[in-house]
Amino acid sequence: MDVSRFHATVKRIANEYQSSGVEVDFNSLVTNLGSLVSNPGNAQVSQAFKDQLNQFRAKLEASSLNDADAELLDTLKNHDLIGYVGNGLFTKIKKILDENQLTPNLALTAIDELRIETTKKLATITTIDNAFAELKVEFWQLEDGVTEMLISIPIEEETKTLEDLAKEAKDWHRICDVISETFDIERNRVTIRAVASGSILLYLAAVPVFILGVAKCLKGVNQILTEVIKMKDLYNKLSESNPPDDVLKGFEAHKAGKAKVDLESLASSLVEEFYKGGDDGRKNELKNSLSLSLQRLSQKLALGAKVNLRLAVPKKPQLPAGEDPTEEQKLAFSKIELLEKVKVEVASANAALDYKEHATELMSALPAPAQDSIEAPK
């Protein structure tokens, strides 16, 4: 992840931890549970614990980190933090209490251990934030209304050359260029916002309709790749049952070339629905071009590349009762409605499977890579 983006996520987590009073509530919860262990028959003590638990739950449910996406969600997941904030933390607390209803002393021990773990984790985040601030590390996050596409390209150390990188960039340019023409009548440029390391991370600045187009393409490609994997599993199960040869051959005939046909069909339907150009000849050409781009995209995903689409949707302005919106406000409402639509599509475009685990069968089922294009990882 780009360090300025990591700084932004760390700051947001640290700020919520410091301002929310989670540490104080957690300490109170442990204290009240300790009192309950010492006074198991005392109704007042029992009620005090329940009240504190409900108060803590309400605070964790209201955490803004529950709606984390983009780099913030990546940081919470990749650094084992998601179970120590918001709903994730309360889920752990509730699990401990449910598993130890008859042994509150064991619940107390486990809850206190979780409190110590949580404090240690979030204190570390605060320390990192303070260090970044002291060192004046850059700070960057998506502003309201901004959209972008992140391409993560896996790479093993010292296995690729600059020429390989140029080919990779050219492939992604082809994919993005055709999607842009299909969905964006104004053909806004897709530009590089930042480049980071680890795997190769490309942050691309793009308009919302382009992000919508990529989401539509990803959703369709994910369905096709998932179907390929399911068909492979069905074929293996069918083979184990020793069916007649003609049954197996019929199944093979059905799945042979199916991915290519499905990708062509997807490209055609997307162009028919979203292309706004008036040139019928170009429209037909675009169906072929988008089909090739979807094939390239499928191959990239099969070999481990990942695409994340990110956007920040502003809150709708509140108009006084009975007041009509101005033209400027109408434009703002229109953009927010588009962003909300894009957000729904982006949420449905996430892959359900790790394609790299199925790379061999996917690559054998997909159309052959275009010349001078996709290469198997070294």
C-alpha positions as CSV (number, residue, x, y, z in Angstrom):
1,M,0.0,0.0,0.0
2,D,1.1,3.5,-0.7
3,V,2.6,4.9,2.6
4,S,0.5,8.1,2.5
5,R,-2.7,6.0,2.3
6,F,-1.5,3.7,5.1
7,H,-0.9,6.8,7.2
8,A,-4.4,8.0,6.6
9,T,-5.9,4.6,7.7
10,V,-3.7,4.5,10.8
11,K,-4.7,8.0,11.7
12,R,-8.4,7.2,11.4
13,I,-8.1,4.1,13.6
14,A,-6.0,5.9,16.2
15,N,-8.4,8.9,16.2
16,E,-11.4,6.7,16.8
17,Y,-9.7,4.8,19.6
18,Q,-8.7,7.9,21.4
19,S,-12.0,9.8,21.0
20,S,-14.5,7.0,21.5
21,G,-13.6,6.0,25.1
22,V,-13.4,2.3,24.2
23,E,-10.6,1.7,26.6
24,V,-12.6,3.2,29.5
25,D,-15.7,1.2,28.6
26,F,-13.7,-2.0,28.3
27,N,-12.1,-1.4,31.7
28,S,-15.6,-0.8,33.2
29,L,-16.9,-4.0,31.6
30,V,-14.1,-6.1,33.2
31,T,-14.7,-4.4,36.6
32,N,-18.4,-5.1,36.5
33,L,-17.9,-8.7,35.4
34,G,-15.4,-9.1,38.3
35,S,-18.1,-7.8,40.7
36,L,-20.6,-10.3,39.3
37,V,-18.1,-13.1,39.7
38,S,-17.7,-12.1,43.4
39,N,-21.4,-11.5,43.9
40,P,-23.2,-14.0,41.7
41,G,-26.6,-13.7,43.4
42,N,-26.7,-9.9,43.7
43,A,-29.4,-8.6,41.2
44,Q,-28.1,-5.1,41.4
45,V,-24.6,-6.2,40.4
46,S,-25.9,-8.3,37.6
47,Q,-28.0,-5.4,36.3
48,A,-24.9,-3.1,36.4
49,F,-23.0,-5.6,34.3
50,K,-25.8,-5.9,31.8
51,D,-26.1,-2.1,31.5
52,Q,-22.4,-1.7,31.0
53,L,-22.4,-4.4,28.3
54,N,-25.3,-2.8,26.5
55,Q,-23.6,0.6,26.7
56,F,-20.4,-0.9,25.3
57,R,-22.3,-2.7,22.5
58,A,-24.0,0.5,21.5
59,K,-20.7,2.3,21.2
60,L,-19.1,-0.4,19.2
61,E,-22.1,-0.7,16.9
62,A,-21.9,3.1,16.2
63,S,-18.2,2.9,15.3
64,S,-17.4,4.4,11.9
65,L,-14.9,1.6,11.3
66,N,-17.8,-0.8,10.8
67,D,-18.3,0.9,7.4
68,A,-14.6,0.6,6.4
69,D,-13.7,0.1,2.8
70,A,-10.8,0.6,0.4
71,E,-7.4,1.0,2.2
72,L,-9.0,1.2,5.6
73,L,-10.7,-2.2,5.3
74,D,-7.4,-3.6,3.8
75,T,-5.5,-2.3,6.8
76,L,-8.0,-3.8,9.3
77,K,-7.9,-7.2,7.6
78,N,-4.3,-7.5,6.7
79,H,-3.0,-6.4,10.2
80,D,-5.4,-8.5,12.3
81,L,-7.3,-5.5,13.6
82,I,-10.8,-6.1,12.4
83,G,-11.6,-8.2,15.5
84,Y,-10.4,-5.4,17.8
85,V,-12.7,-2.6,16.7
86,G,-16.4,-2.0,16.2
87,N,-18.7,-4.9,15.6
88,G,-15.7,-7.3,15.3
89,L,-14.7,-6.6,18.9
90,F,-18.2,-7.0,20.3
91,T,-18.6,-10.3,18.4
92,K,-15.5,-11.6,20.3
93,I,-16.9,-10.4,23.6
94,K,-20.3,-12.0,23.0
95,K,-18.7,-15.3,22.0
96,I,-16.7,-15.4,25.2
97,L,-19.8,-14.7,27.3
98,D,-21.9,-17.2,25.4
99,E,-19.3,-20.0,25.8
100,N,-18.9,-19.3,29.5
101,Q,-22.4,-18.7,30.8
102,L,-22.0,-21.3,33.5
103,T,-18.4,-20.3,34.4
104,P,-18.3,-16.5,34.8
105,N,-14.8,-16.7,36.3
106,L,-13.5,-18.2,33.1
107,A,-15.4,-15.5,31.1
108,L,-13.7,-12.9,33.3
109,T,-10.3,-14.3,32.5
110,A,-10.9,-14.5,28.8
111,I,-12.5,-11.0,28.6
112,D,-9.6,-9.4,30.5
113,E,-7.1,-11.1,28.1
114,L,-9.1,-9.7,25.2
115,R,-9.0,-6.3,26.8
116,I,-5.2,-6.4,27.1
117,E,-4.8,-7.6,23.5
118,T,-7.1,-4.8,22.3
119,T,-5.3,-2.2,24.2
120,K,-1.9,-3.4,23.0
121,K,-3.0,-3.5,19.4
122,L,-4.6,-0.1,19.3
123,A,-1.8,1.5,21.4
124,T,0.6,0.3,18.7
125,I,-1.6,2.0,16.0
126,T,-1.4,5.2,18.1
127,T,2.4,4.9,18.3
128,I,2.6,4.4,14.5
129,D,0.4,7.4,13.9
130,N,2.5,9.6,16.2
131,A,5.7,8.4,14.6
132,F,4.3,9.2,11.1
133,A,3.2,12.7,12.3
134,E,6.6,13.3,13.8
135,L,8.4,12.3,10.6
136,K,5.9,14.3,8.5
137,V,4.9,11.3,6.4
138,E,2.5,12.3,3.7
139,F,-1.2,11.8,4.3
140,W,-3.7,11.0,1.5
141,Q,-7.3,9.7,1.4
142,L,-10.2,9.6,-1.0
143,E,-12.1,12.9,-0.9
144,D,-15.9,12.9,-1.3
145,G,-16.9,12.2,-4.8
146,V,-13.5,10.8,-5.9
147,T,-13.3,7.4,-7.5
148,E,-10.3,5.2,-8.4
149,M,-9.3,1.8,-9.6
150,L,-6.5,-0.2,-7.9
151,I,-4.7,-2.9,-9.8
152,S,-2.6,-5.3,-7.8
153,I,-0.2,-7.3,-10.0
154,P,1.6,-10.2,-8.2
155,I,5.3,-10.4,-8.8
156,E,8.1,-12.5,-7.4
157,E,11.3,-10.7,-6.6
158,E,13.8,-10.3,-9.4
159,T,11.8,-12.3,-12.0
160,K,10.6,-9.5,-14.2
161,T,12.3,-6.9,-16.4
162,L,11.2,-3.3,-17.3
163,E,10.1,-4.8,-20.7
164,D,7.7,-7.2,-18.8
165,L,6.4,-4.2,-16.9
166,A,5.8,-2.3,-20.1
167,K,3.8,-5.3,-21.6
168,E,1.8,-5.5,-18.4
169,A,1.0,-1.8,-18.5
170,K,0.0,-2.1,-22.2
171,D,-2.4,-5.0,-21.4
172,W,-4.1,-3.0,-18.7
173,H,-4.2,0.1,-21.0
174,R,-6.0,-2.0,-23.6
175,I,-8.5,-3.3,-21.0
176,C,-9.2,0.1,-19.6
177,D,-9.4,1.9,-22.9
178,V,-12.1,-0.3,-24.3
179,I,-14.1,-0.2,-21.1
180,S,-13.9,3.6,-21.1
181,E,-15.2,3.8,-24.7
182,T,-18.0,1.5,-23.9
183,F,-19.3,3.2,-20.8
184,D,-18.0,6.8,-20.9
185,I,-19.4,8.8,-23.9
186,E,-16.9,11.6,-23.1
187,R,-13.9,9.3,-23.1
188,N,-12.3,10.8,-20.0
189,R,-8.7,9.8,-19.6
190,V,-7.8,7.1,-17.0
191,T,-4.6,8.4,-15.4
192,I,-2.1,7.1,-12.9
193,R,-2.6,8.6,-9.4
194,A,0.1,6.7,-7.6
195,V,2.3,3.6,-7.9
196,A,3.3,1.5,-4.9
197,S,5.4,-1.6,-4.3
198,G,4.9,-5.0,-2.7
199,S,3.2,-6.5,-5.6
200,I,3.0,-3.8,-8.3
201,L,0.1,-1.5,-7.2
202,L,-1.3,0.9,-9.7
203,Y,-3.8,3.5,-8.4
204,L,-5.7,4.9,-11.4
205,A,-7.8,8.1,-11.2
206,A,-11.0,7.7,-13.3
207,V,-14.5,9.1,-13.5
208,P,-17.5,7.3,-11.9
209,V,-18.9,5.9,-15.1
210,F,-15.6,4.2,-15.9
211,I,-15.6,2.7,-12.4
212,L,-19.2,1.5,-13.0
213,G,-18.1,-0.1,-16.3
214,V,-15.2,-1.9,-14.7
215,A,-17.6,-3.1,-11.9
216,K,-20.0,-4.4,-14.6
217,C,-17.2,-6.2,-16.4
218,L,-15.8,-7.7,-13.2
219,K,-19.1,-8.9,-12.1
220,G,-19.7,-10.7,-15.4
221,V,-16.1,-12.1,-15.6
222,N,-16.3,-13.4,-12.0
223,Q,-19.5,-15.3,-12.8
224,I,-17.9,-16.9,-15.8
225,L,-14.7,-17.8,-14.0
226,T,-16.7,-19.2,-11.1
227,E,-18.7,-21.3,-13.5
228,V,-15.5,-22.7,-15.1
229,I,-14.3,-23.8,-11.6
230,K,-17.7,-25.3,-10.8
231,M,-17.8,-27.2,-14.1
232,K,-14.3,-28.6,-13.4
233,D,-15.5,-29.9,-10.0
234,L,-18.6,-31.4,-11.6
235,Y,-16.4,-33.1,-14.3
236,N,-14.1,-34.6,-11.6
237,K,-17.1,-35.9,-9.7
238,L,-18.7,-37.3,-12.9
239,S,-15.4,-39.0,-13.8
240,E,-15.2,-40.7,-10.4
241,S,-18.6,-42.3,-11.0
242,N,-17.3,-44.2,-14.1
243,P,-20.0,-43.0,-16.6
244,P,-20.2,-44.2,-20.2
245,D,-17.6,-42.6,-22.5
246,D,-20.2,-40.7,-24.5
247,V,-21.4,-39.0,-21.3
248,L,-17.9,-37.7,-20.5
249,K,-17.4,-36.7,-24.1
250,G,-20.7,-34.8,-24.1
251,F,-19.7,-33.0,-21.0
252,E,-16.3,-32.1,-22.5
253,A,-17.9,-30.8,-25.6
254,H,-20.2,-28.7,-23.6
255,K,-17.5,-27.0,-21.6
256,A,-15.0,-26.7,-24.4
257,G,-14.9,-23.1,-25.6
258,K,-17.8,-22.1,-23.3
259,A,-15.8,-19.5,-21.5
260,K,-14.9,-17.8,-24.8
261,V,-18.6,-17.8,-25.9
262,D,-19.7,-16.5,-22.5
263,L,-17.2,-13.7,-22.6
264,E,-18.2,-12.7,-26.1
265,S,-21.9,-12.7,-25.0
266,L,-21.0,-10.6,-22.0
267,A,-19.2,-8.1,-24.2
268,S,-22.0,-7.9,-26.7
269,S,-24.7,-7.3,-24.0
270,L,-22.6,-4.6,-22.2
271,V,-22.0,-2.7,-25.5
272,E,-25.7,-2.9,-26.4
273,E,-26.7,-1.6,-23.0
274,F,-24.2,1.1,-22.3
275,Y,-22.5,2.3,-25.5
276,K,-23.9,5.7,-26.5
277,G,-22.1,6.3,-29.7
278,G,-24.1,6.6,-32.9
279,D,-21.8,4.7,-35.2
280,D,-23.2,1.2,-35.8
281,G,-20.0,0.0,-37.4
282,R,-17.9,1.2,-34.5
283,K,-20.4,-0.5,-32.2
284,N,-19.8,-3.9,-33.8
285,E,-16.0,-3.3,-33.6
286,L,-16.3,-2.4,-30.0
287,K,-18.1,-5.7,-29.2
288,N,-15.0,-7.6,-30.6
289,S,-12.6,-5.2,-28.8
290,L,-14.4,-5.5,-25.5
291,S,-14.5,-9.3,-25.8
292,L,-10.7,-9.4,-26.2
293,S,-10.4,-7.0,-23.2
294,L,-12.6,-9.3,-21.1
295,Q,-10.5,-12.2,-22.1
296,R,-7.3,-10.3,-21.1
297,L,-9.0,-9.4,-17.8
298,S,-10.0,-13.0,-17.1
299,Q,-6.5,-14.2,-17.8
300,K,-5.0,-11.5,-15.5
301,L,-7.4,-12.5,-12.7
302,A,-6.7,-16.2,-13.2
303,L,-2.9,-15.5,-12.7
304,G,-3.5,-13.7,-9.4
305,A,-4.0,-10.0,-10.3
306,K,-6.6,-8.2,-8.3
307,V,-8.8,-5.2,-9.1
308,N,-10.3,-3.1,-6.3
309,L,-12.7,-0.2,-7.1
310,R,-12.9,2.6,-4.6
311,L,-15.1,5.6,-4.2
312,A,-16.1,8.1,-1.5
313,V,-19.8,8.9,-1.6
314,P,-20.7,12.3,-0.1
315,K,-23.8,12.7,2.2
316,K,-26.8,14.2,0.5
317,P,-27.3,17.9,1.5
318,Q,-30.4,18.5,3.6
319,L,-32.9,21.0,2.0
320,P,-35.2,23.1,4.3
321,A,-38.8,21.9,4.1
322,G,-40.6,23.3,1.1
323,E,-37.4,24.7,-0.6
324,D,-36.6,23.7,-4.1
325,P,-33.0,22.7,-4.9
326,T,-30.9,25.2,-6.9
327,E,-29.3,24.1,-10.2
328,E,-26.0,23.5,-8.4
329,Q,-27.7,21.4,-5.8
330,K,-29.5,19.4,-8.5
331,L,-26.1,18.6,-10.1
332,A,-24.8,17.6,-6.7
333,F,-27.8,15.3,-6.1
334,S,-27.3,13.8,-9.6
335,K,-23.6,13.0,-8.9
336,I,-24.4,11.5,-5.5
337,E,-27.1,9.3,-7.0
338,L,-24.6,8.1,-9.6
339,L,-22.0,7.4,-7.0
340,E,-24.5,5.4,-4.9
341,K,-25.4,3.4,-8.0
342,V,-21.7,2.7,-8.6
343,K,-21.2,1.7,-5.0
344,V,-23.9,-0.9,-5.3
345,E,-22.3,-2.3,-8.4
346,V,-18.8,-2.3,-6.9
347,A,-20.1,-4.2,-3.9
348,S,-21.4,-6.9,-6.2
349,A,-18.2,-7.2,-8.2
350,N,-16.0,-8.8,-5.6
351,A,-14.7,-12.3,-6.5
352,A,-16.0,-15.1,-4.3
353,L,-13.0,-17.3,-4.9
354,D,-9.2,-17.0,-5.0
355,Y,-8.6,-17.6,-8.7
356,K,-4.9,-18.2,-8.3
357,E,-5.6,-21.5,-6.6
358,H,-7.4,-22.6,-9.8
359,A,-5.0,-20.9,-12.3
360,T,-4.2,-24.1,-14.2
361,E,-7.8,-25.1,-15.0
362,L,-8.9,-21.5,-15.6
363,M,-6.0,-20.8,-18.1
364,S,-6.8,-24.1,-19.9
365,A,-10.5,-23.1,-20.2
366,L,-9.9,-19.5,-21.3
367,P,-9.1,-18.4,-24.8
368,A,-5.4,-18.4,-25.6
369,P,-3.7,-15.1,-24.6
370,A,-3.3,-12.5,-27.3
371,Q,0.2,-12.5,-28.8
372,D,2.7,-10.4,-26.9
373,S,0.2,-10.1,-24.1
374,I,-0.4,-12.4,-21.1
375,E,2.4,-14.5,-19.8
376,A,2.3,-17.2,-17.1
377,P,4.1,-16.2,-13.9
378,K,7.7,-17.2,-13.7
